[in-house]
Amino acid sequence: MKVKDPVCGRHIDLDEVYASAEHEGWEYFFCSAVCHRRFRLEPSAFASAPKPKGDSPSEKKAS
């Protein structure tokens, strides 16, 4: 499964994710330390609102 880094937009395999972070109940995945750090500093600038028809490929509901 591929996921999209919300900071740089890069598509990465889920098993190659550098890090993840939770924001408002959603989990976001990152390709690098730089993207992860940028998200942690300003998550609302990169987090998207949940979609009405299931999860988007760049995020999933944190369990």
PDB file of N, CA, C and O in Angstrom:
ATOM      1  N   MET A   1       0.844  -1.181   0.000  1.00  0.00           N
ATOM      2  CA  MET A   1       0.000   0.000   0.000  1.00  0.00           C
ATOM      3  C   MET A   1       0.891   1.246   0.000  1.00  0.00           C
ATOM      4  O   MET A   1       1.883   1.314   0.726  1.00  0.00           O
ATOM      5  N   LYS A   2       0.527   2.206  -0.807  1.00  0.00           N
ATOM      6  CA  LYS A   2       1.261   3.475  -0.861  1.00  0.00           C
ATOM      7  C   LYS A   2       0.497   4.533  -0.076  1.00  0.00           C
ATOM      8  O   LYS A   2      -0.734   4.539  -0.041  1.00  0.00           O
ATOM      9  N   VAL A   3       1.245   5.416   0.545  1.00  0.00           N
ATOM     10  CA  VAL A   3       0.679   6.556   1.261  1.00  0.00           C
ATOM     11  C   VAL A   3       1.352   7.817   0.740  1.00  0.00           C
ATOM     12  O   VAL A   3       2.428   7.755   0.144  1.00  0.00           O
ATOM     13  N   LYS A   4       0.720   8.948   0.965  1.00  0.00           N
ATOM     14  CA  LYS A   4       1.246  10.215   0.474  1.00  0.00           C
ATOM     15  C   LYS A   4       1.711  11.067   1.649  1.00  0.00           C
ATOM     16  O   LYS A   4       0.954  11.317   2.587  1.00  0.00           O
ATOM     17  N   ASP A   5       2.943  11.503   1.587  1.00  0.00           N
ATOM     18  CA  ASP A   5       3.491  12.412   2.592  1.00  0.00           C
ATOM     19  C   ASP A   5       2.752  13.747   2.432  1.00  0.00           C
ATOM     20  O   ASP A   5       2.802  14.341   1.355  1.00  0.00           O
ATOM     21  N   PRO A   6       2.066  14.236   3.483  1.00  0.00           N
ATOM     22  CA  PRO A   6       1.284  15.469   3.350  1.00  0.00           C
ATOM     23  C   PRO A   6       2.133  16.730   3.204  1.00  0.00           C
ATOM     24  O   PRO A   6       1.614  17.777   2.816  1.00  0.00           O
ATOM     25  N   VAL A   7       3.410  16.649   3.504  1.00  0.00           N
ATOM     26  CA  VAL A   7       4.284  17.825   3.430  1.00  0.00           C
ATOM     27  C   VAL A   7       4.834  18.007   2.019  1.00  0.00           C
ATOM     28  O   VAL A   7       4.672  19.072   1.423  1.00  0.00           O
ATOM     29  N   CYS A   8       5.477  16.982   1.487  1.00  0.00           N
ATOM     30  CA  CYS A   8       6.120  17.107   0.165  1.00  0.00           C
ATOM     31  C   CYS A   8       5.284  16.513  -0.960  1.00  0.00           C
ATOM     32  O   CYS A   8       5.549  16.780  -2.131  1.00  0.00           O
ATOM     33  N   GLY A   9       4.266  15.700  -0.617  1.00  0.00           N
ATOM     34  CA  GLY A   9       3.408  15.104  -1.633  1.00  0.00           C
ATOM     35  C   GLY A   9       3.942  13.816  -2.233  1.00  0.00           C
ATOM     36  O   GLY A   9       3.311  13.243  -3.121  1.00  0.00           O
ATOM     37  N   ARG A  10       5.081  13.356  -1.770  1.00  0.00           N
ATOM     38  CA  ARG A  10       5.688  12.128  -2.303  1.00  0.00           C
ATOM     39  C   ARG A  10       4.877  10.906  -1.894  1.00  0.00           C
ATOM     40  O   ARG A  10       4.418  10.812  -0.756  1.00  0.00           O
ATOM     41  N   HIS A  11       4.701   9.967  -2.827  1.00  0.00           N
ATOM     42  CA  HIS A  11       4.046   8.694  -2.535  1.00  0.00           C
ATOM     43  C   HIS A  11       5.115   7.691  -2.109  1.00  0.00           C
ATOM     44  O   HIS A  11       6.120   7.508  -2.795  1.00  0.00           O
ATOM     45  N   ILE A  12       4.884   7.046  -0.969  1.00  0.00           N
ATOM     46  CA  ILE A  12       5.848   6.090  -0.432  1.00  0.00           C
ATOM     47  C   ILE A  12       5.130   4.814  -0.019  1.00  0.00           C
ATOM     48  O   ILE A  12       3.959   4.841   0.359  1.00  0.00           O
ATOM     49  N   ASP A  13       5.848   3.693  -0.095  1.00  0.00           N
ATOM     50  CA  ASP A  13       5.292   2.429   0.377  1.00  0.00           C
ATOM     51  C   ASP A  13       5.152   2.494   1.892  1.00  0.00           C
ATOM     52  O   ASP A  13       6.008   3.050   2.580  1.00  0.00           O
ATOM     53  N   LEU A  14       4.076   1.928   2.401  1.00  0.00           N
ATOM     54  CA  LEU A  14       3.820   1.959   3.838  1.00  0.00           C
ATOM     55  C   LEU A  14       4.967   1.327   4.627  1.00  0.00           C
ATOM     56  O   LEU A  14       5.259   1.755   5.744  1.00  0.00           O
ATOM     57  N   ASP A  15       5.616   0.318   4.058  1.00  0.00           N
ATOM     58  CA  ASP A  15       6.729  -0.318   4.772  1.00  0.00           C
ATOM     59  C   ASP A  15       8.031   0.480   4.682  1.00  0.00           C
ATOM     60  O   ASP A  15       9.030   0.083   5.282  1.00  0.00           O
ATOM     61  N   GLU A  16       8.043   1.593   3.949  1.00  0.00           N
ATOM     62  CA  GLU A  16       9.223   2.450   3.844  1.00  0.00           C
ATOM     63  C   GLU A  16       9.028   3.815   4.512  1.00  0.00           C
ATOM     64  O   GLU A  16       9.833   4.724   4.311  1.00  0.00           O
ATOM     65  N   VAL A  17       7.977   3.959   5.293  1.00  0.00           N
ATOM     66  CA  VAL A  17       7.677   5.217   5.973  1.00  0.00           C
ATOM     67  C   VAL A  17       8.773   5.527   6.990  1.00  0.00           C
ATOM     68  O   VAL A  17       9.175   4.657   7.763  1.00  0.00           O
ATOM     69  N   TYR A  18       9.254   6.772   6.986  1.00  0.00           N
ATOM     70  CA  TYR A  18      10.282   7.192   7.944  1.00  0.00           C
ATOM     71  C   TYR A  18       9.677   7.362   9.337  1.00  0.00           C
ATOM     72  O   TYR A  18      10.240   6.899  10.328  1.00  0.00           O
ATOM     73  N   ALA A  19       8.520   8.034   9.401  1.00  0.00           N
ATOM     74  CA  ALA A  19       7.872   8.320  10.683  1.00  0.00           C
ATOM     75  C   ALA A  19       6.397   8.580  10.437  1.00  0.00           C
ATOM     76  O   ALA A  19       5.964   8.757   9.298  1.00  0.00           O
ATOM     77  N   SER A  20       5.633   8.599  11.515  1.00  0.00           N
ATOM     78  CA  SER A  20       4.220   8.955  11.434  1.00  0.00           C
ATOM     79  C   SER A  20       3.882   9.867  12.610  1.00  0.00           C
ATOM     80  O   SER A  20       4.602   9.917  13.607  1.00  0.00           O
ATOM     81  N   ALA A  21       2.779  10.579  12.471  1.00  0.00           N
ATOM     82  CA  ALA A  21       2.326  11.468  13.541  1.00  0.00           C
ATOM     83  C   ALA A  21       0.810  11.496  13.535  1.00  0.00           C
ATOM     84  O   ALA A  21       0.182  11.387  12.482  1.00  0.00           O
ATOM     85  N   GLU A  22       0.230  11.643  14.706  1.00  0.00           N
ATOM     86  CA  GLU A  22      -1.216  11.732  14.830  1.00  0.00           C
ATOM     87  C   GLU A  22      -1.606  13.190  15.020  1.00  0.00           C
ATOM     88  O   GLU A  22      -0.950  13.941  15.742  1.00  0.00           O
ATOM     89  N   HIS A  23      -2.687  13.570  14.356  1.00  0.00           N
ATOM     90  CA  HIS A  23      -3.219  14.927  14.486  1.00  0.00           C
ATOM     91  C   HIS A  23      -4.726  14.849  14.377  1.00  0.00           C
ATOM     92  O   HIS A  23      -5.257  14.399  13.362  1.00  0.00           O
ATOM     93  N   GLU A  24      -5.420  15.288  15.420  1.00  0.00           N
ATOM     94  CA  GLU A  24      -6.880  15.288  15.477  1.00  0.00           C
ATOM     95  C   GLU A  24      -7.469  13.927  15.125  1.00  0.00           C
ATOM     96  O   GLU A  24      -8.453  13.838  14.391  1.00  0.00           O
ATOM     97  N   GLY A  25      -6.859  12.865  15.656  1.00  0.00           N
ATOM     98  CA  GLY A  25      -7.374  11.516  15.472  1.00  0.00           C
ATOM     99  C   GLY A  25      -6.984  10.841  14.168  1.00  0.00           C
ATOM    100  O   GLY A  25      -7.408   9.714  13.917  1.00  0.00           O
ATOM    101  N   TRP A  26      -6.193  11.492  13.337  1.00  0.00           N
ATOM    102  CA  TRP A  26      -5.751  10.916  12.063  1.00  0.00           C
ATOM    103  C   TRP A  26      -4.246  10.713  12.103  1.00  0.00           C
ATOM    104  O   TRP A  26      -3.518  11.505  12.702  1.00  0.00           O
ATOM    105  N   GLU A  27      -3.781   9.635  11.455  1.00  0.00           N
ATOM    106  CA  GLU A  27      -2.359   9.342  11.407  1.00  0.00           C
ATOM    107  C   GLU A  27      -1.808   9.739  10.043  1.00  0.00           C
ATOM    108  O   GLU A  27      -2.377   9.392   9.008  1.00  0.00           O
ATOM    109  N   TYR A  28      -0.702  10.465  10.052  1.00  0.00           N
ATOM    110  CA  TYR A  28      -0.048  10.936   8.830  1.00  0.00           C
ATOM    111  C   TYR A  28       1.331  10.306   8.741  1.00  0.00           C
ATOM    112  O   TYR A  28       1.976  10.058   9.760  1.00  0.00           O
ATOM    113  N   PHE A  29       1.785  10.046   7.509  1.00  0.00           N
ATOM    114  CA  PHE A  29       3.035   9.329   7.272  1.00  0.00           C
ATOM    115  C   PHE A  29       4.016  10.213   6.516  1.00  0.00           C
ATOM    116  O   PHE A  29       3.616  11.032   5.689  1.00  0.00           O
ATOM    117  N   PHE A  30       5.321  10.040   6.809  1.00  0.00           N
ATOM    118  CA  PHE A  30       6.341  10.930   6.259  1.00  0.00           C
ATOM    119  C   PHE A  30       7.501  10.150   5.660  1.00  0.00           C
ATOM    120  O   PHE A  30       7.852   9.064   6.122  1.00  0.00           O
ATOM    121  N   CYS A  31       8.090  10.738   4.612  1.00  0.00           N
ATOM    122  CA  CYS A  31       9.201  10.091   3.906  1.00  0.00           C
ATOM    123  C   CYS A  31      10.550  10.417   4.530  1.00  0.00           C
ATOM    124  O   CYS A  31      11.529   9.715   4.276  1.00  0.00           O
ATOM    125  N   SER A  32      10.621  11.468   5.340  1.00  0.00           N
ATOM    126  CA  SER A  32      11.921  11.895   5.875  1.00  0.00           C
ATOM    127  C   SER A  32      11.764  12.638   7.199  1.00  0.00           C
ATOM    128  O   SER A  32      10.660  13.012   7.597  1.00  0.00           O
ATOM    129  N   ALA A  33      12.892  12.841   7.866  1.00  0.00           N
ATOM    130  CA  ALA A  33      12.906  13.603   9.113  1.00  0.00           C
ATOM    131  C   ALA A  33      12.507  15.055   8.865  1.00  0.00           C
ATOM    132  O   ALA A  33      11.853  15.675   9.703  1.00  0.00           O
ATOM    133  N   VAL A  34      12.899  15.589   7.723  1.00  0.00           N
ATOM    134  CA  VAL A  34      12.576  16.981   7.394  1.00  0.00           C
ATOM    135  C   VAL A  34      11.060  17.166   7.297  1.00  0.00           C
ATOM    136  O   VAL A  34      10.509  18.097   7.885  1.00  0.00           O
ATOM    137  N   CYS A  35      10.387  16.282   6.555  1.00  0.00           N
ATOM    138  CA  CYS A  35       8.931  16.393   6.417  1.00  0.00           C
ATOM    139  C   CYS A  35       8.231  16.177   7.756  1.00  0.00           C
ATOM    140  O   CYS A  35       7.283  16.888   8.090  1.00  0.00           O
ATOM    141  N   HIS A  36       8.701  15.194   8.518  1.00  0.00           N
ATOM    142  CA  HIS A  36       8.110  14.918   9.826  1.00  0.00           C
ATOM    143  C   HIS A  36       8.234  16.136  10.739  1.00  0.00           C
ATOM    144  O   HIS A  36       7.274  16.501  11.417  1.00  0.00           O
ATOM    145  N   ARG A  37       9.402  16.761  10.760  1.00  0.00           N
ATOM    146  CA  ARG A  37       9.623  17.942  11.604  1.00  0.00           C
ATOM    147  C   ARG A  37       8.758  19.122  11.165  1.00  0.00           C
ATOM    148  O   ARG A  37       8.179  19.810  12.005  1.00  0.00           O
ATOM    149  N   ARG A  38       8.669  19.357   9.866  1.00  0.00           N
ATOM    150  CA  ARG A  38       7.841  20.465   9.368  1.00  0.00           C
ATOM    151  C   ARG A  38       6.380  20.266   9.771  1.00  0.00           C
ATOM    152  O   ARG A  38       5.706  21.222  10.152  1.00  0.00           O
ATOM    153  N   PHE A  39       5.891  19.028   9.688  1.00  0.00           N
ATOM    154  CA  PHE A  39       4.513  18.736  10.078  1.00  0.00           C
ATOM    155  C   PHE A  39       4.318  18.982  11.569  1.00  0.00           C
ATOM    156  O   PHE A  39       3.331  19.600  11.967  1.00  0.00           O
ATOM    157  N   ARG A  40       5.241  18.508  12.395  1.00  0.00           N
ATOM    158  CA  ARG A  40       5.119  18.676  13.854  1.00  0.00           C
ATOM    159  C   ARG A  40       5.106  20.143  14.253  1.00  0.00           C
ATOM    160  O   ARG A  40       4.443  20.510  15.223  1.00  0.00           O
ATOM    161  N   LEU A  41       5.826  20.986  13.526  1.00  0.00           N
ATOM    162  CA  LEU A  41       5.867  22.412  13.843  1.00  0.00           C
ATOM    163  C   LEU A  41       4.564  23.124  13.496  1.00  0.00           C
ATOM    164  O   LEU A  41       4.181  24.075  14.177  1.00  0.00           O
ATOM    165  N   GLU A  42       3.881  22.676  12.446  1.00  0.00           N
ATOM    166  CA  GLU A  42       2.648  23.333  12.008  1.00  0.00           C
ATOM    167  C   GLU A  42       1.696  22.324  11.351  1.00  0.00           C
ATOM    168  O   GLU A  42       1.468  22.386  10.143  1.00  0.00           O
ATOM    169  N   PRO A  43       1.140  21.392  12.146  1.00  0.00           N
ATOM    170  CA  PRO A  43       0.326  20.319  11.559  1.00  0.00           C
ATOM    171  C   PRO A  43      -0.904  20.805  10.799  1.00  0.00           C
ATOM    172  O   PRO A  43      -1.274  20.210   9.787  1.00  0.00           O
ATOM    173  N   SER A  44      -1.535  21.860  11.263  1.00  0.00           N
ATOM    174  CA  SER A  44      -2.753  22.317  10.584  1.00  0.00           C
ATOM    175  C   SER A  44      -2.481  22.845   9.180  1.00  0.00           C
ATOM    176  O   SER A  44      -3.400  22.914   8.364  1.00  0.00           O
ATOM    177  N   ALA A  45      -1.244  23.218   8.883  1.00  0.00           N
ATOM    178  CA  ALA A  45      -0.900  23.688   7.538  1.00  0.00           C
ATOM    179  C   ALA A  45      -0.855  22.535   6.538  1.00  0.00           C
ATOM    180  O   ALA A  45      -0.989  22.757   5.334  1.00  0.00           O
ATOM    181  N   PHE A  46      -0.667  21.309   7.019  1.00  0.00           N
ATOM    182  CA  PHE A  46      -0.510  20.159   6.132  1.00  0.00           C
ATOM    183  C   PHE A  46      -1.623  19.128   6.270  1.00  0.00           C
ATOM    184  O   PHE A  46      -1.831  18.327   5.358  1.00  0.00           O
ATOM    185  N   ALA A  47      -2.341  19.128   7.386  1.00  0.00           N
ATOM    186  CA  ALA A  47      -3.398  18.145   7.612  1.00  0.00           C
ATOM    187  C   ALA A  47      -4.622  18.513   6.793  1.00  0.00           C
ATOM    188  O   ALA A  47      -5.019  19.676   6.719  1.00  0.00           O
ATOM    189  N   SER A  48      -5.204  17.507   6.188  1.00  0.00           N
ATOM    190  CA  SER A  48      -6.429  17.747   5.431  1.00  0.00           C
ATOM    191  C   SER A  48      -7.613  17.228   6.226  1.00  0.00           C
ATOM    192  O   SER A  48      -7.464  16.352   7.077  1.00  0.00           O
ATOM    193  N   ALA A  49      -8.771  17.764   5.951  1.00  0.00           N
ATOM    194  CA  ALA A  49      -9.985  17.319   6.631  1.00  0.00           C
ATOM    195  C   ALA A  49     -10.326  15.911   6.161  1.00  0.00           C
ATOM    196  O   ALA A  49     -10.088  15.579   5.000  1.00  0.00           O
ATOM    197  N   PRO A  50     -10.877  15.080   7.036  1.00  0.00           N
ATOM    198  CA  PRO A  50     -11.276  13.729   6.632  1.00  0.00           C
ATOM    199  C   PRO A  50     -12.282  13.772   5.486  1.00  0.00           C
ATOM    200  O   PRO A  50     -13.152  14.643   5.436  1.00  0.00           O
ATOM    201  N   LYS A  51     -12.150  12.822   4.570  1.00  0.00           N
ATOM    202  CA  LYS A  51     -13.039  12.740   3.421  1.00  0.00           C
ATOM    203  C   LYS A  51     -14.306  11.974   3.800  1.00  0.00           C
ATOM    204  O   LYS A  51     -14.229  11.033   4.590  1.00  0.00           O
ATOM    205  N   PRO A  52     -15.464  12.346   3.262  1.00  0.00           N
ATOM    206  CA  PRO A  52     -16.697  11.659   3.633  1.00  0.00           C
ATOM    207  C   PRO A  52     -16.772  10.212   3.174  1.00  0.00           C
ATOM    208  O   PRO A  52     -17.480   9.420   3.795  1.00  0.00           O
ATOM    209  N   LYS A  53     -16.067   9.832   2.105  1.00  0.00           N
ATOM    210  CA  LYS A  53     -16.144   8.462   1.589  1.00  0.00           C
ATOM    211  C   LYS A  53     -14.878   7.688   1.914  1.00  0.00           C
ATOM    212  O   LYS A  53     -14.128   7.342   1.001  1.00  0.00           O
ATOM    213  N   GLY A  54     -14.619   7.408   3.166  1.00  0.00           N
ATOM    214  CA  GLY A  54     -13.474   6.592   3.555  1.00  0.00           C
ATOM    215  C   GLY A  54     -12.204   7.396   3.724  1.00  0.00           C
ATOM    216  O   GLY A  54     -12.199   8.623   3.629  1.00  0.00           O
ATOM    217  N   ASP A  55     -11.148   6.684   3.971  1.00  0.00           N
ATOM    218  CA  ASP A  55      -9.852   7.304   4.235  1.00  0.00           C
ATOM    219  C   ASP A  55      -9.148   7.653   2.933  1.00  0.00           C
ATOM    220  O   ASP A  55      -9.268   6.938   1.938  1.00  0.00           O
ATOM    221  N   SER A  56      -8.423   8.743   2.949  1.00  0.00           N
ATOM    222  CA  SER A  56      -7.614   9.096   1.785  1.00  0.00           C
ATOM    223  C   SER A  56      -6.322   8.293   1.846  1.00  0.00           C
ATOM    224  O   SER A  56      -5.988   7.769   2.909  1.00  0.00           O
ATOM    225  N   PRO A  57      -5.577   8.175   0.736  1.00  0.00           N
ATOM    226  CA  PRO A  57      -4.339   7.401   0.771  1.00  0.00           C
ATOM    227  C   PRO A  57      -3.227   8.045   1.591  1.00  0.00           C
ATOM    228  O   PRO A  57      -2.220   7.392   1.866  1.00  0.00           O
ATOM    229  N   SER A  58      -3.380   9.307   1.991  1.00  0.00           N
ATOM    230  CA  SER A  58      -2.316   9.966   2.738  1.00  0.00           C
ATOM    231  C   SER A  58      -2.523   9.928   4.245  1.00  0.00           C
ATOM    232  O   SER A  58      -1.672  10.395   5.003  1.00  0.00           O
ATOM    233  N   GLU A  59      -3.622   9.388   4.669  1.00  0.00           N
ATOM    234  CA  GLU A  59      -3.904   9.380   6.099  1.00  0.00           C
ATOM    235  C   GLU A  59      -4.823   8.224   6.426  1.00  0.00           C
ATOM    236  O   GLU A  59      -5.495   7.695   5.540  1.00  0.00           O
ATOM    237  N   LYS A  60      -4.859   7.831   7.664  1.00  0.00           N
ATOM    238  CA  LYS A  60      -5.831   6.841   8.096  1.00  0.00           C
ATOM    239  C   LYS A  60      -6.225   7.162   9.518  1.00  0.00           C
ATOM    240  O   LYS A  60      -5.455   7.759  10.271  1.00  0.00           O
ATOM    241  N   LYS A  61      -7.409   6.768   9.875  1.00  0.00           N
ATOM    242  CA  LYS A  61      -7.903   7.017  11.216  1.00  0.00           C
ATOM    243  C   LYS A  61      -7.029   6.259  12.200  1.00  0.00           C
ATOM    244  O   LYS A  61      -6.836   5.051  12.061  1.00  0.00           O
ATOM    245  N   ALA A  62      -6.510   6.948  13.173  1.00  0.00           N
ATOM    246  CA  ALA A  62      -5.673   6.310  14.190  1.00  0.00           C
ATOM    247  C   ALA A  62      -6.538   5.419  15.059  1.00  0.00           C
ATOM    248  O   ALA A  62      -7.645   5.799  15.443  1.00  0.00           O
ATOM    249  N   SER A  63      -6.032   4.228  15.372  1.00  0.00           N
ATOM    250  CA  SER A  63      -6.834   3.314  16.189  1.00  0.00           C
ATOM    251  C   SER A  63      -6.411   3.304  17.624  1.00  0.00           C
ATOM    252  O   SER A  63      -6.993   2.583  18.435  1.00  0.00           O
TER     253      SER A  63
END
